[in-house]
Amino acid sequence: MFTREFSMKDLRSFIKKIEDEGELARVREEVDPRFEAAAVLKRLDEQRGPAVMFEKVKGFKVPAVGNLCGTRSRLAKAIGVKEQEAIFRYMEALEKPRPCKLVAGGPVKESVESGKIEVGRVLPVLTHHEKDAGPYITSGVLIYKNPETGVRAESIHRLQVKGDIKLGVFIASMPLLSYYSRAEASKRPLEVAVAIGLEPALMLASVAEVPVGFDKFDLASSLRGGDLDLVKCEAVDVEVPSSAEFVVEGEFSLGVYEEEGPFGETSGYYVKAKSPFITVKAITHREKPIYQAILPESMDAVNLIALPTEASIYRAVRNIVPTVVNVCMTSFLHAVISIRKRYDWEPNSAILPALLCFHIKHVVVVDEDVNIFNPREVEWAIATRVQGDRGIMVFRGLPGTKIDPSSDDGLTAKMGVDATKPLDAPPKRFEKIRIPGEEKIRIEDYK
């Protein structure tokens, strides 16, 4: 059981928390939403820098915030725990979801826009990359219902602003792909709401892999340490978080597909597709709203994907290797697993279930003396504990992700690396060097 360090009510409470701790920079000069803001976010990502608030976005009265979860420590802070406890807090929340509460109103209803709507006028949506087809919403949580059962579901998808009331949607993932196909087959409307500007707990919950019928908002309630209040939309039959900064309401096109993209994806490459679109019916937002931006190829994006995936890997591996210690995703395709090794067959047994988790392509297994949250230590373990002729496993033709350009339409080869010490090695052969007292050193004391 974990004791939360603070109570998080919405995105604003998280922003205040990290600003109070010196982890938010404010840019007061005007910033262009076309490329310039993305370039700043990229530089901050490369430097593992602070989150940033763009107070003046050219052409808009709405500020934009980004790089909120650019470090794992900030992401862990968002759910009230220390960095290495985040995976266990997440698993606890999965096992103990808390029901949401429907309320009559909330901050997101402070302003309602319908009739003549211009998405590109209301939201300061960024254009990120040189060859992107246009501005893209990258932090929108789509909320929709199973057209047959009415059960609510949530997921994050990129949204191309194609016109005043038109958003292109890349839907190549579950459950939206399944629900859209059912709506299309039955010719029933599929209504949707897009919530933008949410605290990280809701973002994390929205990308969780959960059983059919499990409402991810119940997971979010548990993660945030308090009931999540939902309100009904204005123009569609969908419930949304009352504390969202923006909600865009609309309906999917059925049987009508258009070119969507190209768009620079998390993989670092451009991806385009034939996709349906959303026709916008209404927009609601808070007074003085804040737009949330996520740079696709950044740790801000990877960290949000990583924690739910790490929890899934941990649970899958634990069934076979109960001495698994922790899991860390170092990119959206790579995972590192630490184990307390008892038998030489255990690393391979940990690799197999991990590679079957979603889009994971490469897995490295290390001993518990390796800090998996330090890429330098992981590289050191690979360099000094792996012999390629016996420490590498390759599997062909497994499901991966279509945004990996090296895959064959989503089918891919996957690789596992055993970077653990052999149990029969002489005791001193793999002893790590250390400097006495190094853990007590504070570099700021030496300036």
N, C-alpha and C positions, 0 to 999 in steps of 0.2 A: 504494500500500500504506500502511496506517495503523498506527501504533504505539499500542496501547491504553494509556490512562492508569492503569487499574487492572483487577484481575481480579474479575469479578462471578460469584459462585456461586449467589446466590439473591436473593430480595427483601430479606432482612435485610442482606446486604452492601451493597446500594444504599442502604437507609435509613441505615446507619452512615456511608456515604460522604457523603451530603448533610448529615447531622447534624454530622459533623466539620467541614464547611465552612459551617455556620451557616444551612443552608437547610431545617431542620426545626424546627417549633414543637411543643412538648408541652403539651397541655391536660390538667391534672391534676384539674380539677373534673369532676363527673359531667355527661355530655351525653346528652340524650334522642335515641335513634335515629329517633324520629318527628319530622321536620322540623328540629329544632334542629341536628343535625350537618350536614345539608344546607345550612342557612342559613349556618353558619360557612364551609363549603366555598365557597359562592357569594361571600361577602364576600372571602375570600382570592383567589378567581379574579379578581374585579373589580380587586383591588389588585395583581395579579401577585405575590402573596405566597408565603411558603414552603409546603412540604408540612407536613402536620399529623398528629400522633399523638394520637388521643383515648384516653387511658389508662383512663378509666372510662366505659364505655357502659352506660347505665341498663338493669338487668335481665340483664347479662352479665358474665362474667369475662374475656371476650376483648376486647382493644383493637382499635381500627380506625384505619387510616391512609388518608389521602386527599391529593389535589392533588399527587401525586408527580411527574407530568409536566406540571404547570401552566404551565411555561415551556419554551421550546424549548431553552434552555441546559441545563436539567436532563435533558431527553430525550436530548440529544446526549451529555451526561455519562454517561448510562446505557449507551451503546454505546462510550464511551471516546474521543470525538472532540470537536472544537470545533463550535460551532453550525452554521457555514456548510459544514462538511465532512460533516454527517450524511447528506445525500442520497447522497453519493458512497460513504460507508462502507456504506450500505444496498445500493446497487447492486453493490458489490464482493461483499457477502455473498450476494446473489442469484446471482451468477455463479460463486461458489465455495462451495456448500453443504457442510456437514460432517455425515456420518452420525451419528445418535444411537447410544447404547449402552444395551442392556438389562441392568439389574443386578438382583440378588436382593432388595434392600431399600433403604430410604432414609428420611430424616426424616419424610416424609409418612405413613409407616406406624407412627409412634410410638404412635398411638392409633387403634383401629378400633372403630367403632360400627355395629352392625347390629341386627336384630330390631326393638325398639321405638325408632323414630327420630323426632325432632322437629327438622326443619330450623330452624324459627324459634327453637328453644331453644339450638341449638349455635352458629349463626352470628348475629352482631349486624347483621342486614340492615337497611338504612336505608329509611325511607319519605321520599321526596324532595319531592314537590309536593302542593299542596292537594287536587287532584282525582285523584291516583294511586289505582289500585284497591287498593293495599296496598304492603307492602315489596317491593322489587325488588333482586335481585342484578344489578349492572351491570358487574362486572369478571370474570365467569366465562368462561373459555375452554372451549368445548365440544369434546370430542374423540370422534370416532366413525369408523366405517369404511364404505366403499362396500359395500353388502350383496351385490354381485355379485363384486367382486374382492378384498375384504378390505383394500384400500389405505386407510391412515389419513388423516384430514383434521381440520383444526382451524379454528374460527371463534368470534367473540364474538357473543353474542345476549343480549338482556335476558331475565331470568327472574323471573316473578312467584311469590312464595311464596303458594300457594293453600291449603296445609294442611300437616300434619305431614310427609307424604311426597309432596307434590304440587307440582310447579313448572310454571307456564304458560310456554310458549316462543314468542317471535315469530320465525318462521323464514324470513321473506321475503327471503332472500338465498342465493346459492350459496356452497359446494356443498351445504349442508345441505338446502336445498329440493329439490335433485335427488335426493339420497340418500334423503330421507324419502319422496319420491314413488315411488321404486323399491321401497323396503321395503313401502310400503302396497300397491303393485300385486302384489307377490309374496307378501304376507302373511308376510314374514320379520321377526322382531324386529329393531329397531334399537336397539342398546345405546349408551349414552353415558356419558361421565364429564365432570364440570365441575371444572376446576382453578381455584382461587381463591387469590390471593396469590402472584403470579409476578413475577420481575424484568421490567423494561420490554422487554428484548430478546425475550422470549417473547410478550409482548402485541403488540409490533410485528409479529412474524412471523405471528401468528394472523390478522391482518387483511390480509395481503398477497394480491394477485391473482396467482395462479400457475397454470401449466398443470395439467390434470387428471393426477393421479398423483404430483404433486410434494408431498413431505411437508414441511409448513412447519416442523416441528421441526428438520429439517436446516438450514433457513435460520436458525432460532434458535441452533443450535449455532455457526454461523459468526459471527452477530452478537455473541454473548456471548464469543467468543474462546476457546472450549473445548468439549469434548464435552458434550452434554446427556444426562444419565443418565435413563432411563425405568424405571419399575417396573410390573408387572402389577397390575391392580385386583383387589379381593377378590371382587366379585360379578358383574362383567361382563368380557367379553373385550376389554379396551381397555388400552392402555399410557399412562401419565401421567408428567409430570415428577416425579422423586423428591424434589425440593426444594420442591414446592408447599406452601403453608400448609394448605390444605384440598383434598380431592377428594370430590365428591358423585357417587355412582355410581347409575345407574338405567337405565330403558328407556322409550322413547317409546310413547305410545298410538298405535294405528294405526286410522284411520278414525273416530276420536272427536275432535271439535273443540268447544272451549268458548270463551266470551267471555274474551278476554285484554286487560287494560287497562281504562280508559285509563291511559296512562303519558306523562309529560312527556319527550319525545324530544330528541335533539340539535338538532332544528330549532327548539326553543323552543315547540312546540305539543304538545297531547295527541294521542296516537294509540292506537287500539284495533283489535283484529282478532279473527277466529275462528282459534284455533290449537290444535294438539295439546298434550299435557302430558307431563311426565316423572314416572314413578313411582320414587321413591327407594328403593334397596335397601341402601345402606351409605354411611357417611361415614368417611373417614380424615383424620387431621390430625396436625400436629406437636405436640409438647409445648409448652404456652404459645403457641398459634398467634396469628397476627395477621390480622385480616380487612382486605381491601383494598376501599375504596369509591371509585367514580368518579362524580362529579356529571355527569349526562348533558349538560346544556347548559353546558359549561365547556371551557376550553382544555386541561384534563387529558384530556378525551375527544377533542377536535378534534386535538390534537397526535399522539395515537396513530393516528388515522385518516390524518392528513396525510402523515407521512413515507413510508409505502408508496405513497400516491397520487402524491406529488411525484415519486418515483422512476419510476413508470409514465409520468407526463406527460413527464418529462425524456427518457426513452428514446424515447417516441413522437415528440417534437418533434425530437430529435437526428437522426432519420432524414431529416428534410426541411430543418431549419435546424441544421447542424452547429455553428454558433457560439452555440448556447444556453449561457448562463452558469449559471443556477440557477433553481430553482422554489420558491415558497413558497405554501402554502395559508393564507389569512387567516381562513377559516371552513370549515365542512365542505362548502360549495357553491362557494366562491370560490378562484381560484388566480391568482397573479401570476408571470409569467415574465420573466426578464431575458435579453436577447440582445445580442450584439455585431453590430449591424446593418451589413450590407454592401449590401443591396438594399432598396428601398422595399416590395417585395412580401413580404418575410420575416415581418413581424408577422402578417399574415393567414394565412400558411402555418403559423405556430406556433399560432395560435388554433384552427384546424380540428381537428388531432389531439388537442389538449388537451380540447376540448369533448366529444370522443367517449370520454374516459376516465371510465368509471363515472358517478358522480352529479354531476360538475362542471357548474355552471350558468352561471357568469360567469368570463371570463378577461380579464386585463389584461396586455398586453405592454409592457415598458418597456426603456429603454436600460440598459447596464451601469453608468452613473454613478448610477443610482437604487438605493438600498439596499432591496431587496424585503422585508427583515425589519423595516423601520421603516414602519408604516402611514402615518405622517405624510408620508414621502417619496413613497410611492405615491399618496396623495391629491394631493400637490403636482404630481406628473407628470400625473395626470388633469386637474387644474385648468388647467395651463399648456401642455400639449402635445396636447390633444385638441380637435378641432373635430367636433361631433356629426354634421354632415352628411356627413362622409367618414371618420370614425375609428371608427364603430360598425357592427358586423355582427350581424344577428339571424337565427337559424335556428329554424324552428318544427317541432314534432312529433318531437323527439328523446327518447331514453330518459333519464329522470332517476331520481328516487327518490319512492316513495309517501309518505314522511314529510314531503315538501314539500307543504303544504296548497294551494299555488297550482297544483300540477300537475294534469293530467287523468289520474288513476289511474296516475301515474308518467310519463306523457308530458309534455314541457315545452318551452317556448321557451328557447333558450340565446343568450347574448350575448358577443361579443368586443369588446374595446376596444384600439385601437392608440394607446398613449400614448408613442410614440417620436418623436424629432425627425426632421423631414424631412431627407434627406441633402443636399438642395440649399440648405438654409438658410445664411445668412451665418455665418461661423465664430463670431462673438461673440454672436450673437442668443440662443443657449440656454446661454451660459456660466454655470455655477452660482457663486453668490457663496460665499466662504469666509473664515474668520478664521484668519490664520496662527497656528500653535501650538495650535489648539483640541483637537487629538487628544491632546495631552500633559497637558491639564488634568485633575486629580483633584479633584472637588468637595469631598471630605473634607478636603483640605488648606486649605480656606477657611472652616472652621467655628470 
